[in-house]
Amino acid sequence: MNKYTLFTAATAATVAISSISVPANAEELELAHPFTDVGSRYDDAVSFLYLNEMINGVSATKFGTTQTLTRGDAAVILAKMLELDTANAKDAGFKDLNSRIRGSVNALAEIGVVSGVTSTEFKPELPLSRGAMAKFIVTAFELEEYAKSTPFTDVGGVFKSYIESLYGTEITSGKTATSFGTNSNITRGEFAILLWNTFLFSLENGYYPTASGAQVATEHRTKVFLSEPVPEEYTAEEVVNAFIFSVEFSDGTFKEIEPTSYFITQDRKTLFVTHSSVPLTGKKGNVIVGDIESQFNAPFDFTATKTTSSANVKSTFEHTNVLPATTATE
């Protein structure tokens, strides 16, 4: 599959969705951003996005909640949330993009989320309409399957199917009972709420593989015991991206692990991860495996041990300990 759902977005490049900070309570949310123009309706959404470095304000103390969102700014925010590789994205051919926006637009265009006003112009300075917003969100997070007839009389044309999908998810509603406001411009605050609601919808309806334990198999490989068999439609790459891998050595040093290869066993209950870039040879410590719910410490000891075979004859060998899988630490 080639799913650019929020699951993939938040776990891409070894950043699992569990790394996204969700404040535990309202008091923490209130302290999560410095903006004085964010009311209670927008506070959770802006706090979440700001805390996870997906959005910035228009100044140090102003978010610009009621300001119209531009197509360019929407692209930047969405690309950050999707964790897209904006540095290496294929050039989409738009000639009107500055350096701040170019990478985000190119990356979104490459996966079919955005298109230009013309073949050579993206028009990043234009306001984003609610209809175009629906296309952005639905396409980015693959929400097409949730399409449902709407009561809106202003829905038609190229945005009709996207609005129906967004309506079906209940991520958003209309401006009124019978009007979606397809051609109305969306504000920065409204867009923040949409992304926050999309995140919550994904958490409730998405598939997130979790682990029941982990064990270091060799100096270069760790196995992750999965809580349940992985559905056939998910690839090993998608599964491995659901986890964060790191290692803490006995001397206190810490390294992130980016898997170099991986595969799922035939019964789809175990994920094997090769981490050749961070070999454990001669080391002792813990490989740390994190998923959306828990963290697992898999201890290892590959230090060399000298052993004497008799009082007069000495021989040495390397003794390595691969320790049992551990339980989760919440």
C-alpha positions, 0 to 999 in steps of 0.5 A: 500500500501507499498510504499517507494516512496520519499513521504513516505521517507521524511514524515516517522516518522512524518517528512513531505516532507515540512521539507526538505529544498529547497533553495529559490534561487541560492545565497542560494544554493551557501552557502549551502555546504562548498565543494570547489570541487563541480562545477556548474553542481553538486551544486544544488544537493550537496547543497540540500543533504548536507543541509538536512543532507543526505550526508557528504564530504570526508573531511571538504572541499572536497565532492569527486565529481569525486570519485567512490561511493561505495555500502556501501556509496550509501546505507547510503545515500539512507537510510538517504533520505528514512528516514528508521529505520536503528536502528531496521531493521531486520538483512539481514545476511551479515557478512561484514558490519561495524557499520556505514553501517550495519543499512542502508544495513539491512533497505534497504534489508528489503524493497527489495531495495538492495541485497548481492553479495552472501547470506552472503556478501554485499561487501560494499567496491565495486564500485557501477555500473550504472546498480546497481544504476538504481536498487537502485533508481527504487526499492526505489522510485517505478518507475517501471511503467515508463519503456520505451524502450531505445536506449542503446545497452549495456542494458541487463540482470538483470538491463535492466528493471530498466534502462528502468524505469529510462530512462522513467522518464528522471531522467537520460540519457545515457553516450552517445546516444547509451550507458547507461554505465551499467557496468561503476562505478558511481561517488559521484557527479553523484549519488547526481544529480540522487537523486536530480532529483528523488526528483524533479520528485517526487514533480512533479508527486507524490501525496501529501495530503494538508490541508485547515484547522485544528481544535482541537476537544478535549484535545486528538484529532485534525482534519485536513480538507483536500484540496481534498478527499484522493484517495482510494489507500492511507491509513490513515497512509500514509496520516498522514505521510504527515503532521508535528504536533506540539503544542505551549503552551501559556507559550512559550513551544513547543512540537512535536506531534507524532500521536498515532492513526488516521483515515480518515472519510468516505468521505475521506475529513477529517483526525482525529489525536489522540495525547494522548502522548501530552494531552492538558488538562488544557492548552492553545495554538496552535496545529500546522499542517504543510503540503508540502505547508502551516502551520495551527495554530489551537488554543485551550483553555482547561484552567479551569474557575471559575464562580460564580452563585450568590452573596451568592452561589458559584459554579465552572465548567471547561469551555473549548474552542475549537476555530474555524479552522484557515487559512493557514500561508504560 
